[in-house]
Amino acid sequence: MSEEKIQTEVRGHVLLIGFNRPEKYNGFDLEMFSQLASAYGRLDRDPELRCGLVHANGKHFTAGLDLPQWTPVFESGAWPDLSEDQCDPLGLIPGKRVSKPLVFAMHGICYTIGIELALAGDIRVCADNTRFGQIEVRRGIYACGGATVRMVQEFGWANAQRYLLTGDEFDAQEARRLGFVQDVVPDGQQFECGLALAEKVARQAPLGVYGSLRSSRLALEQGQRAAIDRFLPDMAPLLQSEDVKEGVQSFVERREARFRGC
């Protein structure tokens, strides 16, 4: 039986996804990546799951790639094969990106693939002791899991190159200044902070949340005009949903809405 390197737990409408290789500082080998892809696939398929919270067991979020295992993958020029039930954790393979929101709660060391996984997510919080590093250039390679694109999008060109080209670490406060994380909390509180955000996302109308996420991604991937052109065509079907009726009724009755995702 394979080791459970990614632990999952359902908490209401939130899927908790925990890195579970603490003795190796949650270093990502190929099996861990595959198990994470399966967890993302579960989140994507299950209509009762509305948001994911990615966190880590142990002292560190992840020390990054288990490079000896990944060298043959890089040499092959292709990412590991994914089954129909898996989603690409890095969100790079067309049609294989998880369609639901992901919140990240990070702490300790967060290197290489940890940053790139979080950049493929949607909301990020970290402990005040977190140390980030996109350190591939120290190993003779470069970041090929999305950082060279998404860091530029989120940090700005020069801020991204400051860390991509030097391999220097940056701390939690710098991560917040760059816009990489939205909240910095005392060490030990990052999980609860992330869970509160994930649960708040999960309480909103699921079809509206997924539509908003899809529109935002379309703007980044295909340009603002492509997203603008889909505003009303994609809104029209939502107006026929039961959740829209519930949203209006909850407003009239001055209560919190109870959305069902239909």
N, C-alpha and C positions, 0 to 999 in steps of 0.2 A: 504494500500500500504506500502511495506517495505521501510525503510529509505535507502537512497543512501549512504552507508558507503564506497563504492569504486566508485569513479568517473572516467569515461573514456572519452577521447577526441582523435580524429584522427588528427594528424599533419603530412600531407604528407603520408609517408610510416611508420610513427612511431605511436604506440598507447601509449598515455599518460595514466598511471594508478595511480590514486591519492588516498591515504588513506584519508578518510573524516569523521573522528569522533573526531574532534579537542577538543571538550568539555571533552572528556575522554582521552586526550593525545593519541588518535588513538590506544587505547587498543583493542586488538583483541578478539572480541567475536565470537561465532560460525557463526553468520550471515555475519560478515565481512569477515571471512575466506571463506565462500561459495561464496560471491560476488567476492572475489579476484580470486577464482578458475574459475568463469565464465569469468572474464576478460582475464585470461590466455588462456582459451579455445577459446575465440574470436580471440586473437592474433594468436593462433596456426592454426585456420581454415581459416582465411581470407587471400587469396593469395596477396592482396594488402598491407597487413601489414607485415613488414619485421623485426621490432625490437620493443621492449617495453621499456618504461622509467617508472620506479616505483619511485614515490615521495610521499610527504605527505603535507596536508594542516595543518595549525596551527603552534604552537611553537615547536612541537616535532614530530619526525618521528614515533615512537611508544613507549609507556611505556611497551609493551610486552603483554603477554597473560592476558585475563580477566579470572584469574585462577578459580574462583567459577564456571564459565560456563564450563571450560575444565576438571574439576575434574572427572565428570562422564565419559567423553570420555577416559581419562587415565585409569579409573577403568574398562572400558569395554574391554580394550586391543585391540581396533581397531580404526583406523582413521575414521572421518566422511565420509559417503558414498558420492561419486561423481557421477554426471550424465555423460552420454556419451559426453555431450558438455563442460564438465569442465576438467581442467588440475590441477594436484596436485601442489599447490604453493610451497611446500617444496621439490618437486622432489624426493619423496621417494617411491611412488607406481609404480611398473613396468608398463610401457606402458602408463603412465598418465603424463609424464613430458612434459612441453612445449618444442617444438623443435626449437624455434627461440630465438635469443639472448635477454637478459634482462640487461638493465643498471639500476643501483640504484643510486639515489641522496638523501643522508641522512642529517639530521640536528637535533640539540637538543638532546633529549634523544632517544637512540636506544637500547632497552633491548630485551632480550630473543628471541622471535620469529622474531623480526626485524633483528637480526644478522643472524638467520638461513634462513630466506627468502633471504637475500642478499647473503649468502654463496651458495644458490641454483641458484643465478644469475650468471652473467658473467663478468661484469665490474662495478666498484663501485667508486663513488666519495662522498665526504662529506664536510660539512661546518666545519670551524675551531673550532666551539663551540660544536661539536658533542661529546656526552658521551655514550660510549658503555658498556654494562654489560650483561654477561651470568650468571644471578644471581639465577638460579634455586636452587642451593645448599643452598641458604639462606632460601628457602621455604620448604626444606625437600624432594625435588625431584631432578632430574637431567635433563639435556638438552636432549630431545628425538626427536627433529625435524631436526637432521642432524649435529649439532655442534660437537658432540663427534667424528665424522668421518671427516667432512670437515675442521674443525679447525686444526686437526692433519695434514691433507693433505696440507693445505695452510700455516699454521703458523710454523709447526714442532712440534714434540711431547712435549717438555718441555715448549715451548711458549704457546701451547694450554692448557696444564694442569695448567700453571700459572694462567689462568683465569677461566677455567672450575672448578677447585677444590677450589678456594678461593671465587669466586663470585665478585672479585674486578672489579671496573670500569677501562676502559682504554680510553684515549683521542684520538683525531684525529691524532696527530703526532705518537702516538704508533700504531694506526691502519695502518698508512702508513708504519711504520718500519716493521710491521708484514707481510705486503703484502696484508692486507685485503682490503684497499682502494688504488686506483691508483692515485687519485688527492685529495688534500685538498685545498679548496678555501674559501675566506671570506664568512661569513654567509650572505645568501641572493643570492649568486651566484651559489649555488649548482645545482639548477634546470637548469639554462642556460648551465652550464658546462656539465651536464648529457645529456641535449638535443642535444648539439653539437656533443657529442660522438655517441648518438643513431642515429642522422641523418647521420653521416659519415658512420656508419655501414650499414645503409639502402641504401646508395648510391652504395655500392659494389654489386657484382654479387650475388644475393640471393642464388642460388644453391651452389655456392662456399662457402658462409658464412655458410649455414646450414651443408654442408659437413665437413667443418673445425670444427664446433662445435660438430658434431656427432662423429668425429674421436677423438677429445680431450676427450670427455666424455667416449668413449669406452676404451681409455687407462686408465682412472682413475678407471672405474668400472670393467673391465675385464683384465686389464694388457696391457703393451706395446706391447707384441707379437700379441695380438688380434687386436690392432689398426694397427700395421704394416702390418699384413696379409690382411687388407682391403684397403690399400692405392691405389693400382692400380685397383683392381676390382671396387672400388667405383668411381675412377677417370674416367674410360673409358666412362660411359654414359654421363658425363659432357661434354666431348669433342664433342658430337653431338649436344649440345645445341646452341640456337641462341645467348645466352649471350657470349659464347666463340668466336663466329664470330664477335660479336660487340666489345669484348675486343681487339681482334687483329686489327680490322678496326680502332678503336679509337687510338690505338698505332701508326698505319701507318699515320693517319690523325692528330696526335698530338693534340687530344682533349679529354675532359673527356667522359668516356663511359656512355651510357644511357642503363642500364640493365632493362630487363623486367621480369626476373625470369623464363625464358623458354628456 
